[in-house]
């Protein structure tokens, strides 16, 4: 009579550390061939728009009034023109969205969730990687736009430095605009999961939705000031209230920074909650 032999239980794999998840998400982004090309094209376009704005004021400078030549209020806005920043918002938001939707489209998300059942941790790892990547990209682009545009305007003695009132704030706001929009896109990508729908929703939310609310009524102005694009304009351009809208409340600088913080936090928080409650 032989004794029954019990097979040893297979050793369970240790849970993945959060640092390992961050490294894995970085490898995913880095392995996409479109990532470096997208970042390079966006950087060239945004910095190029600052160059074009500065060259336009450089050429028109002799025709400006004496007071305009002395004060040169256009110097800071030339460094961060709206067309360049809107392009950066669109690109960052869409790439952030693709970071999530590409896994659903390819089916890689099933492998990811099998390897790491803690889906919330995966979303947070994506958040860290996306935020770090676009903070570096945004800082390089904003710094390049500022340096190049002011170097051009310096030929007319109209360049400014970071000690100029509002310059450092405008630089920081333009640099952080990229990670803010990328995280919003990432959150929407996790929530929606379909690439085309997510990118359309991201573009609409970041660029078109603010235009649906005017500044001539208090309630409408409050909603518009709560949008990322409006917060960026307030931080960079520091505009004054229009004569026809003196009774309409205008966003303060702290409130605009708060908009920068709330939008990505809400988007990622919703993504973490939803991804834990539904199937892949």
For each residue, the residues with C-beta under 8 A, 3 or more apart:
1:
2:
3:
4:
5:
6:
7:
8:
9:
10:
11:
12:
13:
14:
15: 118
16: 20 21 115 116 118 121
17: 20 21
18: 21 22 121 124 125
19: 22 23
20: 16 17 23 24
21: 16 17 18 24 25 116 121 122 124 125
22: 18 19 25 26 125 128 129
23: 19 20 26 27
24: 20 21 27 28 125
25: 21 22 28 29 122 125 126 128 129
26: 22 23 29 30 129
27: 23 24 30 31
28: 24 25 31 32 99 103
29: 25 26 32 35 99 129 130 133
30: 26 27 35
31: 27 28
32: 28 29 35 102
33: 36 37
34: 37 38
35: 29 30 32 38 39 95
36: 33 39 40
37: 33 34 40 41
38: 34 35 41 42 91 95
39: 35 36 42 43 137
40: 36 37 43 44
41: 37 38 44 45
42: 38 39 45 46 87 88 91 92 137 141
43: 39 40 46 47 137 140 141 144
44: 40 41 47 48
45: 41 42 48 49 84 87
46: 42 43 49 50 84 85 87 88 141 145
47: 43 44 50 51 84 141 144 145 148
48: 44 45 51 52 84
49: 45 46 52 53 81 83 84 87 145
50: 46 47 53 54 78 79 80 81 84 145 146 148 149
51: 47 48 54 55 148 149 152
52: 48 49 55 56 81
53: 49 50 56 57 77 78 81 149
54: 50 51 57 58 78 79 148 149 150 152 153
55: 51 52 58 59 152
56: 52 53 59 60
57: 53 54 60 61 72 74 75 78 153 156 158
58: 54 55 61 152 153 155 156 158
59: 55 56
60: 56 57 63 64
61: 57 58 64 69 156 158
62:
63: 60
64: 60 61 68 69
65: 68 69
66: 69 70
67: 70 71
68: 64 65 71 72 73
69: 61 64 65 66 72 156 158
70: 66 67
71: 67 68
72: 57 68 69 75 153 156 158 160
73: 68 76 77
74: 57 77 78 158
75: 57 72 78 79 149 150 153 158 159 160 164
76: 73 79 80 160 164 166 167 170 236
77: 53 73 74 80 81 236 237
78: 50 53 54 57 74 75 81 149 153
79: 50 54 75 76 145 146 149 150 170 171
80: 50 76 77 84 85 142 145 146 170 174 236
81: 49 50 52 53 77 78 84 85
82: 85 86 233
83: 49 86 87
84: 45 46 47 48 49 50 80 81 87 88 145
85: 46 80 81 82 88 89 174 177 232 236
86: 82 83 89 90 207 229
87: 42 45 46 49 83 84 90 91
88: 42 46 84 85 91 92 138 141 174 177 178 181
89: 85 86 92 93 177 181 206 207 228 229 232
90: 86 87 93 94 181 203 206 207
91: 38 42 87 88 94 95
92: 42 88 89 95 96 134 137 138 177 178 179 181 182 185
93: 89 90 96 97 181 182 184 185 199 202 203 205 206
94: 90 91 97 98 185 199 202 203
95: 35 38 91 92 98 99 134 182 185
96: 92 93 99 100 130 134 181 182 183 184 185 186 189 202
97: 93 94 100 101 185 186 188 189 195 198 199 202
98: 94 95 101 102 185 189 195 199
99: 28 29 95 96 102 126 129 130 185 186 189
100: 96 97 103 104 123 126 186 189 190 193 198 271
101: 97 98 104 105 189 192 193 194 195 198
102: 32 98 99 105 106 108 195
103: 28 100 106 107 108 109 112
104: 100 101 107 109 193 194 280
105: 101 102 195
106: 102 103
107: 103 104 110 111
108: 102 103 111 112
109: 103 104 112 113 280
110: 107 113 114 280
111: 107 108 114 115
112: 103 108 109 115 116 122
113: 109 110 116 117 119 122 280
114: 110 111 117
115: 16 111 112
116: 16 21 112 113 119 121 122
117: 113 114
118: 15 16 121 122
119: 113 116 122 123 275 276
120: 123 124 272 275 276
121: 16 18 21 116 118 124 125
122: 21 25 112 113 116 118 119 125 126 275
123: 100 119 120 126 127 190 268 271 272 275
124: 18 21 120 121 127 128 268 272
125: 18 21 22 24 25 121 122 128 129
126: 25 99 100 122 123 129 130 186
127: 123 124 130 131 183 186 268
128: 22 25 124 125 131 132
129: 22 25 26 29 99 125 126 132 133
130: 29 96 99 126 127 133 134 179 182 183 186
131: 127 128 134 135 179 182 183 264
132: 128 129 135 136
133: 29 129 130 136 137 182
134: 92 95 96 130 131 137 138 178 179 181 182 183
135: 131 132 138 139 175 176 178 179
136: 132 133 139 140
137: 39 42 43 92 133 134 140 141 178
138: 88 92 134 135 141 142 174 175 176 177 178 179
139: 135 136 142 143 175
140: 43 136 137 143 144
141: 42 43 46 47 88 137 138 144 145 174 175 178
142: 80 138 139 145 146 171 174 175
143: 139 140 146 147 171 175
144: 43 47 140 141 147 148
145: 46 47 49 50 79 80 84 141 142 148 149 174
146: 50 79 80 142 143 149 150 162 167 171
147: 143 144 150 151
148: 47 50 51 54 144 145 151 152
149: 50 51 53 54 75 78 79 145 146 152 153
150: 54 75 79 146 147 153 154 159 160 161
151: 147 148 154 159
152: 51 54 55 58 148 149 155 159
153: 54 57 58 72 75 78 149 150 156 158 159 160
154: 150 151 157 158 159
155: 58 152
156: 57 58 61 69 72 153
157: 154
158: 57 58 61 69 72 74 75 153 154
159: 75 150 151 152 153 154
160: 72 75 76 150 153 164 167
161: 150 164 167
162: 146 167 168 171
163: 167
164: 75 76 160 161 167
165:
166: 76 169 170 238
167: 76 146 160 161 162 163 164 170 171
168: 162 171 172
169: 166 172 173 235 236 253
170: 76 79 80 166 167 173 174 235 236
171: 79 142 143 146 162 167 168 174 175
172: 168 169 175 176 235
173: 169 170 176 177 231 232 235 236 256 260
174: 80 85 88 138 141 142 145 170 171 177 232 236
175: 135 138 139 141 142 143 171 172 178
176: 135 138 172 173 179 180 260
177: 85 88 89 92 138 173 174 180 181 228 232
178: 88 92 134 135 137 138 141 175 181 182
179: 92 130 131 134 135 138 176 182 183 264
180: 176 177 183 184 228 260 263 264
181: 88 89 90 92 93 96 134 177 178 184 185 202 206 228
182: 92 93 95 96 130 131 133 134 178 179 185 186
183: 96 127 130 131 134 179 180 186 187 263 264 267 268
184: 93 96 180 181 187 188 202 205 206 228 263 264 267
185: 92 93 94 95 96 97 98 99 181 182 188 189 198 199 202
186: 96 97 99 100 126 127 130 182 183 189 190 267 268 271
187: 183 184 190 191 264 266 267 268 270 271
188: 97 184 185 191 192 198 201 202 205 267
189: 96 97 98 99 100 101 185 186 192 193 198
190: 100 123 186 187 193 271 274 275
191: 187 188 270 271 274
192: 101 188 189 197 198 201
193: 100 101 104 189 190 198
194: 101 104 197 198
195: 97 98 101 102 105 198 199
196: 199 200
197: 192 194 200 201
198: 97 100 101 185 188 189 192 193 194 195 201 202
199: 93 94 97 98 185 195 196 202 203
200: 196 197 203 204
201: 188 192 197 198 204 205
202: 93 94 96 97 181 184 185 188 198 199 205 206
203: 90 93 94 199 200 206 207 208
204: 200 201 207 208 209
205: 93 184 188 201 202 208 209
206: 89 90 93 181 184 202 203 209 228 229
207: 86 89 90 203 204 210 211 229
208: 203 204 205 211 212
209: 204 205 206 212 213 227
210: 207 213 224 227 229 230
211: 207 208
212: 208 209
213: 209 210 220 221 223 224 227
214: 217 220 221 224
215: 220 221 224 242 245 248
216: 220 221 244 245 248
217: 214 220 221 248
218: 221 222 247 248 249
219: 222 223
220: 213 214 215 216 217 223 224
221: 213 214 215 216 217 218 224 225 245 248 249 250
222: 218 219 225 226 249
223: 213 219 220 226 227
224: 210 213 214 215 220 221 227 230
225: 221 222 230 231 234 249 250 251 255 256 259
226: 222 223 230 231 259
227: 209 210 213 223 224 230 231 259
228: 89 177 180 181 184 206 231 232 259 260 263
229: 86 89 206 207 210 232 233
230: 210 224 225 226 227 233 234 251 256 259
231: 173 225 226 227 228 234 235 251 255 256 257 259 260
232: 85 89 173 174 177 228 229 235 236 256
233: 82 229 230 236 237 239
234: 225 230 231 237 238 239 250 251 253 256
235: 169 170 172 173 231 232 238 253 256 257
236: 76 77 80 85 169 170 173 174 232 233
237: 77 233 234
238: 166 234 235
239: 233 234
240:
241: 245 246 248 250
242: 215 245 246
243: 246
244: 216
245: 215 216 221 241 242 248
246: 241 242 243
247: 218
248: 215 216 217 218 221 241 245
249: 218 221 222 225
250: 221 225 234 241
251: 225 230 231 234 255 256 259
252: 255 256
253: 169 234 235 256 257
254: 257 258
255: 225 231 251 252 258 259
256: 173 225 230 231 232 234 235 251 252 253 259 260
257: 231 235 253 254 260 261
258: 254 255 261 262
259: 225 226 227 228 230 231 251 255 256 262 263
260: 173 176 180 228 231 256 257 263 264
261: 257 258 264 265
262: 258 259 265 266
263: 180 183 184 228 259 260 266 267
264: 131 179 180 183 184 187 260 261 267 268
265: 261 262 268 269
266: 187 262 263 269 270
267: 183 184 186 187 188 263 264 270 271
268: 123 124 127 183 186 187 264 265 271 272
269: 265 266 272 273
270: 187 191 266 267 273 274
271: 100 123 186 187 190 191 267 268 274 275
272: 120 123 124 268 269 275 276
273: 269 270 276 277
274: 190 191 270 271 277 278
275: 119 120 122 123 190 271 272 278
276: 119 120 272 273
277: 273 274
278: 274 275
279:
280: 104 109 110 113
